[in-house]
């Protein structure tokens, strides 16, 4: 068997950890799953060798280029030929989950940097997809448990069980906003992968999720870190970065996952040029992936390279118009462009892009509200108070419990002034 990794509250600890895990891993908006094509592993009990299947390789290429329908068609064909192999099932699960997340506009870095992620409404997910996620997860776990009943030290079975649990955790947190259940699955996934490394320290690809969790927990405030320790979750930023760097260099297709997480954590550390170099390898490898291209621009913006980020966002938007990406969500690039223009004090230009972002049909509500709020602020800066008031009222009318609505109510009393 050949696994591939997935980076993945009833109490305050659960909420904080979930925000960190998902706001640090999925925040990358880059798909965090891949086929592990390890150099030397024993044949699968089912006789299926995914690393030798050209169909799987093609499907993974489609998957990372965000062509989910094409990938699913191939994965489903492979699973029919190998119904007893849990990795064939997880192939379908990963594509099903991420296709739905992308459809719902839930794969963007900017969405998870705000507290609204924890308190926002559940997404309008497709009930059919929800049922498929449950069924595929249960099917994969059942197959893995059957292997583990025969051999408790079956590292591949442990690994793919962690993958399945991590995928379900991702879906429950981002779509359902069921943080307690999602956290339980995320922790179980980490424990499965830690067990893999205990049995086989050379299972380098397992270091991706373990490394990411180590960095996240190691980054928590001391009081929360203590609570995490009580819950059995330890962490070290240094160890996390070391694991991810090793996986990015020594992993195979799983190096994509490691590079994704490594780039985000380097950004957290303020090492923007290093993060950009990492993301650059991803844009070169998967040119149709709109999210990789977008992340490159985000890094330029966050790294203080305003003029360069403006050119980057404009190029991404031009490429999207030319059909260079698979199903691009252009509103995210437009919002990034607006933020960069605002940073350069081009308030008219920023206003135009904020209004474009807010007007995209079926856009993500959180991003739409942020764009409308920012548009109101731009109107205030431009001394167009009536238009500003209209924008603030629109924000409140859409969801009066959001963070954006709270800010809008304050701005209705006191006009925004540029810093």
C-alpha positions in Angstrom: 0.0 0.0 0.0 1.1 3.5 -0.7 -0.3 6.2 1.6 -0.3 10.0 1.1 -0.7 12.6 3.8 -3.4 15.1 4.7 -2.5 18.0 6.8 -5.1 18.5 9.0 -14.9 22.8 20.7 -16.7 22.4 23.3 -14.0 24.2 25.3 -11.6 27.0 24.7 -8.7 24.7 24.1 -10.5 22.9 21.3 -11.4 26.2 19.6 -7.8 27.5 19.8 -6.2 24.3 18.6 -8.6 24.0 15.7 -8.0 27.5 14.6 -4.3 26.9 14.7 -4.4 23.5 13.0 -6.7 24.7 10.2 -5.8 28.3 10.2 -2.2 27.2 9.8 -2.5 24.2 7.5 -5.6 24.7 5.4 -5.1 28.4 5.5 -2.4 27.8 3.0 -5.3 27.2 0.6 -3.1 24.7 -1.1 -4.2 21.2 -1.3 -2.6 19.2 1.5 -2.8 15.6 0.1 -0.5 13.6 -2.0 0.4 10.0 -3.0 3.4 8.7 -1.2 5.6 7.0 -3.7 8.2 5.6 -1.3 11.4 4.3 -2.8 11.3 0.8 -1.3 8.2 -0.7 0.4 6.9 -4.2 0.5 4.0 -5.1 -1.9 0.5 -4.2 -0.7 -1.5 -7.1 0.7 -3.9 -6.6 -2.1 -1.1 -6.8 -4.7 -1.8 -3.2 -5.8 1.2 -0.9 -6.3 0.0 2.7 -6.6 3.5 4.0 -7.3 3.5 1.8 -10.5 0.0 2.9 -11.7 0.2 5.6 -14.4 -3.5 6.3 -13.9 -2.8 7.3 -10.3 0.0 9.6 -11.3 -2.1 11.3 -13.9 -5.0 11.7 -11.4 -2.7 13.3 -8.9 -1.4 15.7 -11.5 -5.0 16.7 -12.2 -5.8 16.9 -8.5 -2.9 19.3 -7.8 -3.9 21.4 -10.8 -7.4 21.7 -9.2 -9.0 19.6 -12.0 -11.0 17.6 -9.4 -13.6 16.1 -11.7 -10.9 14.7 -14.0 -9.0 13.3 -11.0 -12.2 11.8 -9.5 -13.0 10.0 -12.7 -9.7 8.2 -12.7 -9.6 7.5 -8.9 -13.1 5.9 -9.1 -11.9 3.7 -12.0 -8.9 2.6 -10.0 -11.0 1.9 -6.9 -13.3 -0.4 -8.9 -10.2 -2.4 -9.9 -8.9 -2.5 -6.3 -11.9 -2.4 -4.0 -10.1 -3.9 -1.0 -7.2 -1.4 -1.0 -7.8 1.5 1.5 -5.6 3.8 -0.5 -7.8 3.5 -3.5 -10.7 4.6 -1.3 -8.8 7.5 0.2 -7.9 8.7 -3.3 -11.6 9.3 -3.8 -12.1 10.7 -0.4 -9.4 13.3 -0.8 -10.7 14.5 -4.2 -14.3 14.6 -2.9 -13.4 16.7 0.1 -11.2 19.2 -1.6 -13.5 19.6 -4.6 -16.3 20.6 -2.2 -14.0 22.9 -0.2 -13.0 24.6 -3.4 -16.6 24.9 -4.6 -17.5 26.5 -1.3 -14.6 29.0 -1.5 -13.0 27.6 1.6 -9.4 27.2 0.4 -7.9 30.6 0.8 -5.3 31.9 3.3 -7.1 35.1 4.2 -10.2 33.3 5.5 -8.6 31.8 8.6 -6.6 34.7 9.9 -9.7 36.1 11.6 -11.7 35.1 14.7 -14.8 35.0 12.5 -13.6 31.6 11.3 -14.5 30.1 14.7 -17.8 31.9 15.1 -19.1 32.1 11.5 -22.0 30.1 10.2 -21.6 26.6 8.8 -21.1 26.5 5.0 -23.9 25.6 2.7 -22.4 22.2 1.9 -24.0 19.6 -0.3 -25.8 16.9 1.8 -24.9 14.3 -0.8 -21.2 15.1 -0.4 -21.5 15.0 3.4 -22.9 11.5 3.1 -20.1 10.5 0.7 -17.4 11.8 3.1 -18.9 9.8 6.0 -19.2 6.6 3.9 -15.8 6.8 2.3 -14.1 7.6 5.7 -15.8 4.6 7.3 -14.9 2.4 4.4 -11.2 3.4 4.5 -11.0 3.0 8.3 -12.7 -0.4 8.1 -10.2 -1.7 5.5 -7.3 -0.3 7.6 -8.6 -1.9 10.8 -8.8 -5.2 9.0 -5.1 -5.0 8.1 -4.2 -3.9 11.6 -6.1 -6.8 13.1 -3.7 -9.1 11.3 -0.6 -6.9 11.9 -0.8 -4.1 14.6 2.5 -2.7 13.2 1.3 -2.3 9.6 2.6 1.2 9.1 0.8 1.7 5.8 -2.5 0.8 7.4 -1.8 3.2 10.3 -0.8 5.9 7.9 -3.9 5.7 5.6 -6.2 5.5 8.6 -4.7 8.8 9.8 -5.2 10.2 6.3 -8.9 9.3 6.4 -9.4 10.7 9.8 -7.6 13.9 8.9 -9.7 14.4 5.8 -12.9 14.0 7.8 -11.6 16.4 10.4 -10.9 19.0 7.7 -14.4 18.7 6.3 -16.2 18.8 9.7 -14.2 21.9 10.8 -14.4 23.9 7.6 -17.9 23.0 6.3 -19.9 21.9 9.4 -18.0 24.1 12.0 -18.1 21.0 14.3 -14.9 21.9 16.1 -15.1 19.3 18.9 -15.5 16.4 16.6 -13.0 17.8 14.1 -10.4 18.1 16.8 -10.9 14.6 18.0 -10.3 13.3 14.5 -7.3 15.6 13.9 -5.6 14.4 17.1 -6.3 10.8 16.2 -4.7 11.3 12.8 -1.6 12.8 14.4 -1.4 9.8 16.8 -1.7 7.3 14.0 1.2 9.0 12.2 3.3 9.3 15.3 2.9 5.6 15.7 4.1 5.1 12.2 7.3 6.9 13.0 7.8 4.9 16.2 7.7 1.7 14.1 9.6 3.0 11.1 11.6 6.2 11.7 12.5 6.2 8.0 8.9 6.7 6.9 9.8 10.3 6.1 6.5 11.2 4.6 4.8 10.7 8.0 6.8 13.6 9.2 4.7 16.1 7.3 1.6 16.0 9.5 3.6 15.4 12.7 5.9 18.2 11.8 3.1 20.6 11.1 1.3 19.8 14.4 4.6 20.2 16.3 5.1 23.7 14.9 1.5 24.7 15.6 1.4 23.5 19.2 4.9 24.9 19.7 3.6 28.3 18.6 0.7 28.4 21.0 0.7 30.9 24.0 2.2 29.3 27.1 -1.2 28.9 29.0 -2.8 27.2 26.0 0.3 25.1 25.4 0.0 23.8 29.0 -3.6 22.9 28.3 -2.5 21.2 25.1 0.1 19.2 27.1 -2.6 18.1 29.5 -4.6 16.9 26.5 -1.6 14.9 25.3 -0.4 17.3 22.6 3.2 18.4 22.8 5.0 20.6 20.2 8.2 22.2 19.2 8.6 24.9 16.5 12.1 23.9 15.8 11.3 20.2 15.5 8.3 21.0 13.3 10.3 23.0 10.8 13.0 20.4 10.8 10.5 17.6 10.0 8.9 19.7 7.3 12.2 20.6 5.7 13.2 16.9 5.7 9.9 15.8 4.2 10.1 18.5 1.5 13.5 17.3 0.4 13.3 13.5 1.0 9.6 12.9 0.3 8.3 12.1 -3.1 4.9 13.6 -4.1 4.4 14.1 -0.4 7.0 16.9 -0.6 4.2 19.0 -2.0 2.5 18.9 1.4 5.7 19.6 3.2 6.4 22.6 1.0 2.9 23.9 1.5 3.2 23.8 5.3 6.8 25.0 5.3 6.0 28.0 3.2 3.2 29.1 5.5 5.2 28.6 8.7 8.2 30.5 7.1 5.7 33.4 6.5 4.7 33.2 10.1 8.3 33.6 11.0 8.7 36.6 8.8 11.0 34.8 6.4 9.1 35.9 3.3 11.7 35.5 0.7 12.3 31.9 1.7 8.6 31.2 1.7 8.3 32.7 -1.8 11.1 30.5 -3.0 9.2 27.4 -1.7 5.9 28.5 -3.3 7.8 29.2 -6.5 8.6 25.6 -6.9 4.9 24.7 -6.6 3.7 27.3 -9.2 6.3 25.9 -11.6 5.2 22.3 -11.0 1.5 23.0 -11.1 0.9 26.0 -13.4 -2.9 25.5 -13.6 -3.2 25.7 -9.8 -4.8 29.1 -9.1 -4.2 28.8 -5.4 -0.5 28.4 -5.7 -0.3 31.4 -8.0 -2.4 33.4 -5.5 -0.2 32.4 -2.6 2.9 33.7 -4.3 1.2 37.2 -4.6 0.0 37.0 -1.0 3.6 36.4 0.2 4.8 39.5 -1.8 2.1 41.6 -0.2 2.7 40.3 3.4 6.5 40.7 2.8 6.1 44.4 2.3 6.7 44.4 -1.5 3.6 46.3 -2.4 4.3 47.3 -6.0 5.5 43.8 -6.8 2.4 42.3 -5.3 0.2 44.6 -7.4 1.9 43.4 -10.5 1.5 39.8 -9.4 -2.2 40.0 -8.6 -2.8 41.8 -11.9 -1.0 39.0 -13.8 -3.0 36.3 -12.0 -6.2 38.1 -12.9 -5.1 38.4 -16.5 -4.2 34.7 -16.6 -7.5 33.8 -15.2 -9.3 35.7 -17.9 -7.2 33.9 -20.5 -8.2 30.5 -19.1 -4.8 29.5 -17.7 -6.2 28.2 -14.4 -8.8 25.5 -13.6 -11.9 27.2 -12.1 -10.2 30.2 -10.5 -12.0 32.1 -7.7 -10.9 35.5 -9.0 -12.5 37.4 -6.1 -9.6 36.3 -3.9 -7.0 37.8 -6.2 -9.1 40.9 -6.6 -9.3 41.3 -2.8 -5.5 40.9 -2.5 -5.0 43.4 -5.2 -7.3 45.8 -3.4 -5.3 45.4 -0.2 -2.0 46.1 -2.0 -3.4 49.2 -3.7 -4.7 50.4 -0.4 -1.2 49.9 1.1 0.1 52.2 -1.7 -2.6 54.8 -0.9 -4.3 54.2 -4.2 -7.8 54.5 -2.6 -9.7 54.8 -5.8 -8.1 51.7 -7.3 -8.6 49.8 -4.0 -12.3 50.7 -3.9 -12.8 49.4 -7.4 -11.3 46.0 -6.5 -13.2 45.8 -3.2 -16.5 46.4 -5.1 -15.5 43.8 -7.7 -14.8 41.3 -4.9 -18.1 41.9 -3.2 -20.0 41.7 -6.5 -18.8 38.2 -7.5 -21.8 35.9 -7.6 -21.8 33.0 -5.1 -18.7 34.4 -3.4 -17.7 33.4 0.2 -19.8 35.4 2.7 -16.9 36.3 5.0 -14.8 37.6 2.1 -17.8 39.5 0.7 -18.4 41.2 4.1 -14.7 42.1 4.4 -14.7 43.6 0.9 -17.9 45.6 1.6 -16.5 46.9 4.9 -13.3 47.9 3.3 -15.2 49.6 0.5 -17.0 51.6 3.1 -13.7 52.6 4.6 -12.4 53.7 1.2 -15.6 55.8 0.7 -14.9 57.5 4.0 -11.3 58.2 3.1 -12.6 59.7 -0.2 -15.1 61.9 1.8 -18.1 60.1 0.3 -19.9 59.5 3.6 -23.3 58.5 2.1 -21.8 55.7 0.1 -19.8 54.6 3.1 -22.9 54.4 5.3 -24.6 52.3 2.6 -21.7 49.8 2.6 -21.7 49.5 6.4 -25.4 48.9 6.5 -25.1 46.2 3.9 -22.5 44.5 5.9 -24.7 44.5 9.0 -27.8 43.3 7.1 -26.0 40.3 5.7 -24.8 38.9 9.1 -25.1 41.2 12.1 -23.2 38.7 14.3 -20.0 38.8 12.4 -16.8 40.7 13.3 -17.2 42.8 10.2 -20.7 43.8 11.4 -19.4 44.9 14.8 -16.8 47.1 13.1 -19.4 48.5 10.7 -21.6 49.5 13.6 -18.8 51.5 15.1 -18.0 53.1 11.7 -21.6 54.2 11.4 -21.0 56.4 14.5 -17.4 57.5 13.7 -16.2 57.7 10.1 -13.1 55.8 9.2 -9.9 57.7 8.7 -6.8 56.4 7.0 -3.9 55.7 9.3 
